[in-house]
């Protein structure tokens, strides 16, 4: 028999954003239903952030074995047990899974329905034999790997982030289509774990970040042995010969070339999961770029919110978590909270890491008449010298009065070093705030203080300052 449920809020999708919304709403007293047709934890836990960072960690230790010689430790070529790497990755997933489990959320008071959700009207969703008529709905269905329309692609086996972590044997030659963060992270990790790797990028690898900093990353990835081919046109894909299952025909600088590999990974972007929900029945506008929302994350049906990857734009786990707070304030408390991406950070977990918040130099020049660009190399940091992690740079953009507009860091632990700059931009601080802090020695965090201090170098050590000092010295 059909069961009719009338909660305060119904969340569709148990990924990062959906789980945060459901947990927050329930613990604040709202009757909450969570609908998920697949695995709890969504892409981030099962096929995204967690497994990718786990395999990157394994690759880090493989690289550390090779690099020990420079520290007086005999460097050795590590033996890679790819089945054990696979087990490590899935062990990490299993250790985190209880935090996202049905049991945990039911313990919080959330009713979890493990069925596919389909809208049957502006205020009604069907999930199996359940009919949900909620006061508010939240769509948090995430995104999936986008598969580009390449001739012949469907005739060969290929991997995406949803399947690459299931490999228990090392690829002989991994061909990666897509030179964005996902493609470059997995390319470098597999190379360090012993696979031959070729990356094919239609435009420019890591094109969304500052090229001055991405060049540091790409130089290291190439030194690791990854072949990166920028600006290529992929004309077709076909089965390969011999043990090479894949043959990709590319065109570069007017000449055709065939690259054969054992495995093919598609990392060409993400597509919002909007199909199968029957959004039309609910009067919800959407396109292939995602569900259309306003600054309060309301859809064209004002009783329905959408958040995270499904609305396109910034597709990061931490953005989905941020969206959860915006939705709860609007849906439960009727507060007109709006998204503000001014201090939105992102990190690419290559080695070295690449981290950014705020405006890039190019964006700052377009938005402001006059800017200051500050740089400080990791090579002038004592901790970086001690650990031989001197390939790095911090770059900060301010307006002429010193207000911080954006920060980019490339180097060891760049993602960890970014946090004070996120706070500075969010709180509209000037560069003097960072220059005045006491940074512990010796730490990599000193690069932030040293860079901030460089803003005042011209003033502090000017002829005017010298004249003032000489004048004051006359008074004893």
N, C-alpha and C positions, 0 to 999 in steps of 0.2 A: 504494500500500500504506500501511496505517496505521503511523505511527511512534509508538512509546511513549517518552516522555521522563520521566526521574525526577530532577528538580533538587531542590536544597535548598528553594528558594522560588520560587513562581510569582506574579507580580504581574499583576492584570487591570486595565488602564487606564493609559494613558501620558499622563495629565495631570500637574500639578505634584507631587502626592503620590506617584503611582505612579513617576514618573521618579526622584524623590529616593530612594525606597525601593529601586528596582532598582539605581541607581548605587551607593548605600551598601552594599547587600548584596554586590554583585559585587566591589567594591573591598576588601571585608573578607574575601573568600575564599569566599563562598557561590556555589554553582552557581545561576545565576539565569535565569529565563525571564520575559519581558515580553510580554503579549498585548494587542494594541490593534486594534480593528476599524476605527477612523477615523484622524484625523490625529494625528501625534505632537505633543505639547505640549498637547493637550486644549483645553478651553474658554478657559483663561487666555490662551494664546498666540494662538489663532485667532479667537475670538469674544468674548473677555471683557476682562480687564485690559489687555492690550497694545493692542488697537485702540481701546478706549474712552479710554485715557489719551493715545493719539496724536491722536485727533480733538479731545480737550479741549485739547491743546497748540496745534493749529491755531486753535481758537476763541480761545485766549488771545492769540495774535498779532493776530487780527482785532480784538479788543477794545483791545489796546494801541495800534493805529493811531488809534482813535477818541479815546482818552484822552490823547493826547500834548499837547493844548492846555494843560492845567494845568501842564505842565512847561516851557512856552515853546516847544514844538514844535508846528507847525501840525497840528492833528488833522484827519484826512481820513477819509471813508467808504471803507473798503477794498473792492476788487473781489474777489469770491470766485469762484475757479475750482473748482467742486465736484469735477470730475474729477481735478484736481491734489490736492485734499484726499484723495480716495479713494486716489490713487496713493501719497501720503505714508503713509497708514495701512497699506497693504499692503506698502509698502517697509520699514516698521519691523518688521512681522511677518516678512518675508523675511530681514531682518538678524539676527533672533534665532533663527529656525528651525533653523539648523545646530547650535545648542547642544542642541536637543531631538531631533535627527534619529536615524534608524535607524543610520546609519553611525557616529555618535559613540558610541551605546550599545553597538553591537557591538564597537567599538574598546575599550570598557571590559570586554568579556567577557560582556556580557548577550546572551542569545539572544532576538531579537525575532521574534515571530510575528504577522503582520498578518492576523488572522482574528477572527471573533466567538467569544467564550468562553462555553461552556455547561457547567454542572455536570452530571455524570453519576453522581454519588454523593458521599459525604462526603469522599473523598480523590481525586477524579478530575474533570478538566476536559477537554472536547473543544474543539479549535480547528482547524477545517478537517479535514485528514487527520491531525492530531496528537492523541495522547492523553497528557495530562500528569498524572502521579502524583507530586505534590510532597510534601515533608515538611511544608511550610506554604504556605498560600495567602493572598494579600492582595487584597481587593476595593477598587479605587480608581476606580470608574467615573464619579464626579462627579455632576453634575446638569444639567438642561435647563430652559429657560424654561417656567414653568407657564402654561398657557393656561386662563383662567377660563371657566366655563360661561355665557357671555353669549348670550342669544338673538340669532341672526343672525350671530354672529361668523364661523362657517364659510362664510358666503355672500359674504364680502368678502375681498380680499387684506389681509394684515397682516404686520408685521415683528416679529421678536424680536431679541435680541442676536446670534442666529446668522445673520441676514440684513441687519440695518440697515447694517452696514459695507460691504455690497456696492453700496450706492447710489452712482451716479456723476453723478446730477443732484440738485440741492438740492430738498428737498420745499417745495412752496408753503405748505402748512399741515400741520404734523405734530401729530397728536393722540396723546398718551401716556397710556396707562392704567396707573397705578401711580406713586405719589409717593414711593417709597423711594429709596435711593442711586442705583441704576441709572437709574431714571426721571428723577431730578432732574439727574444728571450729563449725560445725553444731551439732555435738554430744554434746559438752559442752553447746551450746546455748539452745538446746531443753531440756537438763536435767535441766538447771536453770529455764526454763519455765514450769517445772513440769512433763515432760515425763520421763518414765524409758528408759534408753538408754544402748545398748550393741554395742561395736565396735569389729569387726572381722578383723584382719590384718594377712595376709599370712606371712609377714616377721616381721619387727619391726616398731612400730608406730613412725611417724616422722623420718623415717630412713635417710633422706637426710641432717639432721642437726646434729650438734655436740651432742653426747649422754650425755655429761656432763650437757648440758643446757636443752636438751629435757626432762631429768629426772625431772627437776623442773616443767615443764609444765604438764607432765603426772601424777606426784604426786598430783597436784592440781585438775586435771580433775577427777582423781579417788576419791579424797576427796569430790568432788561435787556429787559423786554417779554414775559416768559412769563406767560400767564394760568394761575393755579393755582386749581383749584376743589376745595376740601376737602369732605368729608362728603356726597358725591354718591352717588346710586343710579343705576346704569346699567341702564336698562330694556330697551335693545335696540340693535342695530347693523344698518344696511341700506346698500345702495349709495346714494351721493349723487347729486346732480343736476349737470349741466354737467361742469366739469373737476374737481369735488370728488368723489372716488371713494368717500368714506366719510361716512355720516351716523350720528352717535351720539346716541341719545335718552337724556337724563339727567333725574333728578328731584332738585331741590335746594330745600329749604325749602317743600316741598309743591307746587312748580310744575314742570311739564315744560319742557324746552328741548332743541332740536336743534342740535348742533354739527356742522358739515360741514368736512371736511378732505381733503387730497389723499393723505395717508399715515396709517397707524395703527400705532403701536408698542405692543406688549404688554410691560410691565415690571412684572408683578404677582407677582413672586417666582420661586422656583426649586423644581423637583421632583426628588428623588433618582432617579438612573438605576438602578432595581432590576429592571425588567422585562426578560425575555428571557434572564436568567442561569440560570433553573430552580433558584432557591435552595432550593426545597422538596426537591429531590433530595439536596441537601447537608445538610439539616436545619438551615438557617439561617433564623432568625426575622426578619421584616421587616414593615413597614407602609408606607402611602403617605408617612409621614414619614421613612422611611429604614430602613436595616438596624440592628437592635438590637445594641448592643455594651456591654461593661462598661467600667470605668475603664482597663483595659489594652488596649482596642480589640479584644477578642476577641468573636467572634460566639457564638451558641448552639452552634456547632460549634467547639470550642476549637482546632482546627487551622487555622481560617480567621479572619483579621483583616479588619476593614473600616475605612476611614479617609476623611477629607475630606468632600466634599459628600454622598456617598452615605449617610452616617449622619445627615444632617440637622443641626440645631443651627447652629453657627457656620460658615457657608459662605463662607470666605475662603481665598485661595490660601496665605497665610502660615500658616493653621491646618493645611492639608494638609501643608505642609512640616514643621510641628511634629509632626504625627502620625507622619510618616515615622521620626523619631527614636525615638518611643515604640514603634512596631512593630518596628523593628530590634533594640532592646534586649530586647524580649520574644521575638521569633521566633528570633533568632540566638543570643542570649546567655542566654536564659531568666531574665532579670532582671525582677522584678515592677514595671516602670515604669508609672506611671499618669498620666493627663492631669491638668493643673492649669490651669484657665482664669482664675485669680485676676488674672493680669497680661496678659490677652488684649486687644490693641489693635485698633481698626478706624478707618479713615479714609474719609470721603466726599469725593471729589475735585471738588466744586463750587468756585466762586470766590465767596466765600472758602471755604477748606477747613474741614472739620469732623472733629475727631479725638477719640478717647476711649479710656481704659483704666480698668479697675477698676469701682468702684461709682459710680452716679449719685447725686445728692443724695437723690432719693426712695428709692433702694435703701439708702443709708447710714442714713437716718432709720428705716427699718424694721428694720435689723440692729443699730443701736447706740442706747443710751439718750441719749447726748450726742455731738454732732458740732460741728465748726467748718467753716464754708463761707468760703473765701477767693476773692476776685476781683481781677483786675488788668486794666485796659483797655489795648488796643494804643495808644490815643490818648495814653498817657503814656510811650510808648517813642520815643526820638529817631529810630531807624532807620525805624520805621513812619511817623513824620511826614515824613522825608526822601523816602520812596517813596510817600507818600500812600496807605498801606494801613492806615489807622487804624480801619477797621471790624473790630474783633476783640476778643476777650475770652478770658482764661484763667480757669478755675474749678477749684478743687481742694477736695476734701473730706477732712478728717482726723478722727480721734477726739479726745477731749478732751486726750489726752496728746501729740498731734501726729503720730501714726502716719498715714501717707498711705493713704487708702482708695480714692481715685479722682481722675482728672483729665480735664477736657474742655477743648479749645481750639478756638475758631473764629477764623479769620483767615488771613492769608497764610502759607503754608508750615506750617500747623498740623500736618500729618503728620510733618514733619521735627522740629518742636519737641517732639513727644510722647515721643521716645525716652528722655530721662532720667527721665521720670515712669514709664515702663514698668519701667525698671531699679529705681527706688525702690520701687515696689509689689512687684516680684518679690523684692527683697532685704529687704523689710519695714523700710525706712528711715523715719525720722521727718523732719518738715519742716525741722528744723535742718540736715540734711545739704545740702539744696538751698540754704538761706539762706547757708551758709558758703562756697559755691564762688565762684571768681572768674570772672565772665562777661566775655567780651571786649566792648569798646565800639567803635563802636555796632553792636549786633546785636539781632535780634528775640529771641534767647535770653535777654536780660536780663529779659523779662517773667516768666520762671520764677523767677529770683532775687528780683526785686522782690516778687512775690506771696508767696514763701516768707518773706521778711523781714517782711511785714505780719502774720504770725502772732504776732510778738513785739512789735509796736508798742505794744500796750496795757501790756505789762510794762516795756519799755525807757523809755517816756516817761511813766511814772506818777508820782504824788506821792511814792511811796515811793522811787523812783529819784532824784528831785530831792533828797529829804532826805538820802539817802546821799551824793550828790555834794557837797552843802553841808557835811555833817559832815566828809568827808574833806578838803575844801579848808582846813579849820582847821589841818591839820597841815603846811601849807606845800607 
